[in-house]
Amino acid sequence: FGLLNAHRDRCLITIVAVDQIMEETTSKTALWAKSPDDIWINLDERVDPGEIIIFTGEDFEQLSEGFNIKLPAVLHCTRVDPNAERLILLDDLPDPESSSHNNRVSVAFVLSDSMM
């Protein structure tokens, strides 16, 4: 429900499940990821009900470099428009551009190799 500006998670991996609210609206918050071609991709549009999204974090990127491969941490955000101006941290508030009803509902599981 909250807004997240573009960022990379510090963890190993992040797993996301999203409830696809099928009502069409142009002001619905979505999970976006930056492709290697520097294009924002709406991940919510690419998953069917019951599917999950998995992406790598900075710890995984560092671990992969130890095996002479680089699997970069995924730059991602939850916004209506991933190219919109960066806003002050609003993790517990919706994107100001999002609709007030039938918005995105999701849960994320973050796996890390260390305890905070």
N, C-alpha and C positions, 0 to 999 in steps of 0.2 A: 504494500500500500504506500510505502514511503518512497520518496524521490532519492535517487542516487546519481550524482554526477559521474562522469566517466572516471573509472578507476580500475586498477588491477588488484585482485585479492592477494593477500600475503601467504595464503595457505597452499597445501598440495593440490587439492581439487575442490571444486564447488559443484554440488548437484542441486538442480532446481526442478521443482514440479510446479506447473501452473494450471489453474482452473481456467479453461478457455470459455469465457463469457462470450457467447456467439452474437450478441446484439452488435450490429455494425455502428461504429462511431469513429470519427476521425480524431477524437481527443482522448483516446484510451492509452494509458501508460503501457509500455512494452519493455521487455528485456532485449536490449540491443547489444551486439558484439561487433568489434572492428575486425574486418577480414584482413588477411595478409596484403590484399590489394588496396587497403586503406578505405574500404567502403563499409558503412554501417549496415548490418544485417539484422532484421527483426526476427529474433529466435522464436518468439511466441508464435509467429505465423508458420514456423517450420515443424512444429511438433503437434502430434495428434493426441487426443485424450489418452491418458495412461502412459504416455512417453515422458522421458525426463531429458533434461539438458545437463551435460557434464562439460566443464571447462577447467583448464589448468590455472594454477596460481603461481606466485613468485617462488615459493619453496620448491614446487615441481620443476620450474624452469631451471633453478640452481642445481637440483638433483640431476636433471637430464644432461646438463653440461658436463657432469662428472663421467658420463658415458659417451662423450664426444658427439652428442647430438644436442640440438637446442629446440626445445618445445616451449615457446614463449608463453608467458602468462597472458591471459586474454583480457584485453581492454574492453570493458563493458559498462553499461549504465541502464537504469530504469527511468525512462523519460518518455514523454509523448513524442518529442523531437530530439534525437540524439545530438543534433547540431545546434540546439538552442543554447543561449548564453548560460554559462556556468553560474549556478546559484549558490548562496550560502548553504551550509549543511542543513538539510531538512529531512533526515532519515525517518522521522516519525510523522511527516506530513506529506500529503499527495503533491504531485507536480501541479503547480498553479494552472497549467494549461489543460489538465485532465478534467474529464467530466466528473460530476459529483456522484453519479450512480453507475452501476454496471461497469466498474473499472476492473483492473487486473487484480487477481488474487493468486498468491504464490507462497511457496515455502522453500527455503534453501537450507541445505546441509553442507557445512564447511568442514572438511577434513584437514587437520594440521598435524605436523609431526612434533609439535612442542606444546607445552602448557603455558598459558599466560599467567 
